[in-house]
Structures are given as structure tokens and as C-alpha cells.
Amino acid sequence: MYNLINLFYYSKIMNGRLSALIALFLHFSVASAANDAFIETAVHSMQKCYVQQTNKNDGLSLAKCISDQLKIIPNPENYIVNLEGKEPHHLTLYLYNPKGFRIICLLRGGKTLEIDTCDTYKAKPLNADQQLSIDPNESTQ
């Protein structure tokens, strides 16, 4: 069952550059589902939203579409999802869970949204404060 969903998104276009940040804090009941299912479904949802965009530089509507899609995805590992883009069509996807498992992917957009590379690593588990306010560029190691 869904316990709490807090959604924050920020998007602005400045000097022809897109700066989009989606911080989705998804807190769901703990289950033993595989992480891969959530990650695959989340990326597929992002790709679907991107393809549906008529204006690929509109970060606000992209953020809203993605956040709406991610609200309905089961998230048993309590992943926090950040999608950040400072240039149109070049995005960075950050996935974190409270246990310290992190995934960082570089995404490239054209007609579709494609994953260029992904890195995974284990860091210190997040405390309650870090789960509410997370900076993807800050190392907790």
C-alpha cells in the first residue's frame, strides 16, 4: 500500500538551456520485489513521456508526465528518483534507495530517450534527513 508520496519538481529554461530537476520521494510498503523491475519500469515510463512530448525542450511538462507515471509504479525498495538536465536532450538519472544502493545513468534524447551508460555502486545507507533532502552530487561515502 502507498504510505506517502511527496513530489517536488523544478524546471526552468534559461538562455536557451534547459534545467530540469525532478526529485520524487516515493515511500511505499517494503516488499521483496526485484530492483530491476522498478528501474526498468521507471526508465520505460520516462522514455514514454519523452516520446509523447511535442516540445522536447519543455522540461516542466516532461517533469509532470514523468512524476505522474512514477506515482503508479510499485516501489518496494523506496527508491528516490532524480532526473536532471542542464542542456536539452542530455539528462542524468539518479536512483537511490535508503539502503545505500545508487544508480547513475546518462540519458540522451533525440526522437527517443536512450540510456548511454549506467554505473551502480553501494554507499552508506541514507539516514531519515538524507531521504528527505538529497543532493545527487554529494558523496556520503
SEKE-633712 format. One record per residue (C-alpha): residue number from 1; residue in one letter; x, y, z. Coordinates in steps of 0.05 Angstrom, whole numbers, padded with zeros to 5 digits. Example, Ala and Ser with C-alpha at 12.3 -4.5 7.8 and 13.67 -1.06 7.14 Angstrom:
<atoms>
ATOM  pos  code    east   north      up
ATOM    1     A   00246  -00090   00156
ATOM    2     S   00273  -00021   00143
</atoms>
This chain:
<atoms>
ATOM  pos  code    east   north      up
ATOM    1     M   00000   00000   00000
ATOM    2     Y   00023   00070  -00012
ATOM    3     N   00044   00106   00052
ATOM    4     L   00067   00174   00028
ATOM    5     I   00083   00208  -00037
ATOM    6     N   00119   00275  -00036
ATOM    7     L   00133   00306  -00103
ATOM    8     F   00177   00364  -00118
ATOM    9     Y   00197   00385  -00187
ATOM   10     Y   00232   00446  -00213
ATOM   11     S   00243   00465  -00284
ATOM   12     K   00266   00528  -00319
ATOM   13     I   00291   00548  -00387
ATOM   14     M   00347   00598  -00384
ATOM   15     N   00388   00626  -00442
ATOM   16     G   00364   00570  -00487
ATOM   17     R   00388   00517  -00438
ATOM   18     L   00341   00470  -00403
ATOM   19     S   00350   00459  -00329
ATOM   20     A   00303   00406  -00304
ATOM   21     L   00305   00373  -00237
ATOM   22     I   00255   00322  -00214
ATOM   23     A   00260   00298  -00143
ATOM   24     L   00210   00245  -00128
ATOM   25     F   00207   00217  -00059
ATOM   26     L   00168   00152  -00064
ATOM   27     H   00155   00116   00000
ATOM   28     F   00118   00050  -00008
ATOM   29     S   00109  -00011   00035
ATOM   30     V   00170  -00057   00036
ATOM   31     A   00165  -00118  -00008
ATOM   32     S   00215  -00167  -00036
ATOM   33     A   00206  -00149  -00109
ATOM   34     A   00268  -00143  -00153
ATOM   35     N   00301  -00075  -00161
ATOM   36     D   00308  -00087  -00235
ATOM   37     A   00232  -00087  -00245
ATOM   38     F   00225  -00017  -00215
ATOM   39     I   00285   00010  -00253
ATOM   40     E   00263  -00019  -00319
ATOM   41     T   00192   00006  -00310
ATOM   42     A   00215   00076  -00288
ATOM   43     V   00261   00083  -00348
ATOM   44     H   00207   00058  -00395
ATOM   45     S   00158   00109  -00366
ATOM   46     M   00209   00165  -00376
ATOM   47     Q   00220   00144  -00448
ATOM   48     K   00145   00142  -00460
ATOM   49     C   00136   00213  -00433
ATOM   50     Y   00195   00238  -00474
ATOM   51     V   00168   00209  -00538
ATOM   52     Q   00099   00240  -00525
ATOM   53     Q   00129   00310  -00516
ATOM   54     T   00116   00355  -00575
ATOM   55     N   00166   00406  -00549
ATOM   56     K   00227   00367  -00527
ATOM   57     N   00254   00429  -00492
ATOM   58     D   00194   00436  -00445
ATOM   59     G   00222   00410  -00380
ATOM   60     L   00161   00427  -00338
ATOM   61     S   00112   00384  -00377
ATOM   62     L   00163   00328  -00382
ATOM   63     A   00173   00331  -00306
ATOM   64     K   00098   00329  -00294
ATOM   65     C   00088   00270  -00342
ATOM   66     I   00145   00230  -00310
ATOM   67     S   00123   00245  -00239
ATOM   68     D   00051   00223  -00255
ATOM   69     Q   00077   00158  -00286
ATOM   70     L   00124   00143  -00227
ATOM   71     K   00068   00152  -00176
ATOM   72     I   00035   00089  -00200
ATOM   73     I   00097   00044  -00204
ATOM   74     P   00106  -00003  -00145
ATOM   75     N   00170   00018  -00109
ATOM   76     P   00184  -00034  -00055
ATOM   77     E   00256  -00011  -00044
ATOM   78     N   00235   00062  -00032
ATOM   79     Y   00277   00090  -00089
ATOM   80     I   00286   00165  -00094
ATOM   81     V   00288   00186  -00167
ATOM   82     N   00323   00250  -00192
ATOM   83     L   00325   00269  -00265
ATOM   84     E   00369   00328  -00281
ATOM   85     G   00384   00363  -00346
ATOM   86     K   00423   00426  -00357
ATOM   87     E   00424   00421  -00433
ATOM   88     P   00367   00399  -00477
ATOM   89     H   00370   00326  -00495
ATOM   90     H   00426   00309  -00445
ATOM   91     L   00398   00283  -00378
ATOM   92     T   00426   00249  -00317
ATOM   93     L   00383   00199  -00280
ATOM   94     Y   00398   00186  -00206
ATOM   95     L   00365   00128  -00169
ATOM   96     Y   00378   00119  -00094
ATOM   97     N   00348   00076  -00040
ATOM   98     P   00355   00083   00035
ATOM   99     K   00400   00022   00039
ATOM  100     G   00454   00060   00000
ATOM  101     F   00446   00027  -00068
ATOM  102     R   00456   00080  -00123
ATOM  103     I   00449   00080  -00198
ATOM  104     I   00470   00138  -00242
ATOM  105     C   00453   00137  -00316
ATOM  106     L   00468   00185  -00372
ATOM  107     L   00409   00194  -00420
ATOM  108     R   00409   00223  -00490
ATOM  109     G   00347   00249  -00523
ATOM  110     G   00331   00256  -00596
ATOM  111     K   00268   00225  -00625
ATOM  112     T   00270   00178  -00565
ATOM  113     L   00304   00178  -00497
ATOM  114     E   00362   00129  -00495
ATOM  115     I   00408   00106  -00439
ATOM  116     D   00481   00118  -00457
ATOM  117     T   00514   00090  -00395
ATOM  118     C   00497   00070  -00324
ATOM  119     D   00540   00060  -00262
ATOM  120     T   00518   00026  -00198
ATOM  121     Y   00551   00027  -00130
ATOM  122     K   00538   00017  -00057
ATOM  123     A   00546   00076  -00009
ATOM  124     K   00529   00087   00063
ATOM  125     P   00455   00078   00077
ATOM  126     L   00416   00142   00080
ATOM  127     N   00390   00169   00146
ATOM  128     A   00320   00199   00153
ATOM  129     D   00343   00270   00138
ATOM  130     Q   00381   00249   00075
ATOM  131     Q   00320   00213   00049
ATOM  132     L   00280   00278   00051
ATOM  133     S   00335   00323   00023
ATOM  134     I   00385   00292  -00023
ATOM  135     D   00438   00323  -00067
ATOM  136     P   00458   00275  -00123
ATOM  137     N   00526   00308  -00127
ATOM  138     E   00541   00299  -00053
ATOM  139     S   00581   00238  -00034
ATOM  140     T   00561   00201   00030
ATOM  141     Q   00619   00153   00028
</atoms>
